[in-house]
Amino acid sequence: MSDTRNTDSSSGSGSLSHADVTQLWAKFRAGETVHCPRDAHGIALAVDGAAKAYRLVCTKCGLASPWFSTGPSGVVFKSPPATLNPNGNAADE
């Protein structure tokens, strides 16, 4: 059996890099089929309408991009939400 995995920057990590997301997003917007750089399966687009953000997620292995938005300057990663302590308050910085 041949190994279809790509050994780019995204392999071995839990998320896609900015360069990966930029490239995959450009292909997606052009109407091309987008494949996971880790296992070559399909990539799905998750949309958060309230936050006006997107996320690319592999339908097989779960490799995912951070949430991002797009604009004239290109892909911009969104800040992750503040982590809550077990008591429900925002974590100390």
C-alpha positions as semicolon CSV with decimal commas, in nm:
position;residue;x (nm);y (nm);z (nm)
1;M;0,000;0,000;0,000
2;S;0,139;0,340;-0,087
3;D;0,166;0,615;0,170
4;T;-0,031;0,923;0,056
5;R;0,066;1,136;0,354
6;N;0,254;1,457;0,292
7;T;0,547;1,535;0,520
8;D;0,509;1,915;0,501
9;S;0,498;2,148;0,799
10;S;0,152;2,030;0,897
11;S;0,236;1,664;0,956
12;G;0,285;1,576;1,319
13;S;0,097;1,882;1,444
14;G;-0,263;1,921;1,547
15;S;-0,339;2,213;1,318
16;L;-0,263;2,358;0,978
17;S;-0,004;2,634;0,944
18;H;-0,081;2,981;0,808
19;A;0,088;2,888;0,478
20;D;-0,118;2,566;0,455
21;V;-0,443;2,751;0,524
22;T;-0,362;3,024;0,271
23;Q;-0,291;2,767;0,000
24;L;-0,592;2,547;0,080
25;W;-0,825;2,847;0,106
26;A;-0,713;2,974;-0,236
27;K;-0,788;2,633;-0,389
28;F;-1,124;2,611;-0,211
29;R;-1,225;2,961;-0,330
30;A;-1,125;2,867;-0,687
31;G;-1,368;2,574;-0,673
32;E;-1,101;2,305;-0,661
33;T;-1,128;1,991;-0,451
34;V;-0,919;2,040;-0,138
35;H;-0,732;1,747;0,018
36;C;-0,574;1,709;0,360
37;P;-0,195;1,747;0,349
38;R;-0,166;1,469;0,610
39;D;-0,379;1,188;0,464
40;A;-0,517;1,318;0,130
41;H;-0,881;1,286;0,239
42;G;-1,135;1,563;0,189
43;I;-1,128;1,892;0,373
44;A;-1,456;2,038;0,502
45;L;-1,524;2,403;0,573
46;A;-1,670;2,491;0,913
47;V;-1,840;2,830;0,934
48;D;-1,914;3,037;1,245
49;G;-2,156;3,299;1,114
50;A;-2,171;3,491;1,443
51;A;-1,794;3,535;1,453
52;K;-1,763;3,568;1,074
53;A;-1,492;3,301;1,082
54;Y;-1,398;2,984;0,895
55;R;-1,207;2,668;0,979
56;L;-1,075;2,394;0,750
57;V;-1,106;2,042;0,894
58;C;-1,004;1,703;0,750
59;T;-1,304;1,472;0,733
60;K;-1,090;1,169;0,818
61;C;-0,804;1,252;1,056
62;G;-0,940;1,575;1,209
63;L;-0,639;1,793;1,117
64;A;-0,776;2,146;1,145
65;S;-0,684;2,506;1,094
66;P;-0,732;2,769;1,359
67;W;-1,045;2,982;1,306
68;F;-0,970;3,252;1,050
69;S;-1,128;3,537;0,858
70;T;-1,043;3,674;0,517
71;G;-1,001;4,022;0,383
72;P;-0,794;4,233;0,146
73;S;-0,478;4,136;0,335
74;G;-0,554;3,763;0,302
75;V;-0,614;3,501;0,570
76;V;-0,610;3,631;0,929
77;F;-0,620;3,387;1,220
78;K;-0,868;3,472;1,493
79;S;-0,756;3,484;1,855
80;P;-0,862;3,180;2,056
81;P;-1,121;3,246;2,325
82;A;-0,997;3,305;2,677
83;T;-0,952;2,987;2,877
84;L;-1,182;2,955;3,175
85;N;-1,074;2,832;3,517
86;P;-1,275;2,547;3,670
87;N;-1,472;2,808;3,869
88;G;-1,584;2,975;3,542
89;N;-1,365;3,287;3,559
90;A;-1,114;3,387;3,293
91;A;-0,767;3,248;3,352
92;D;-0,509;3,474;3,512
93;E;-0,246;3,610;3,276
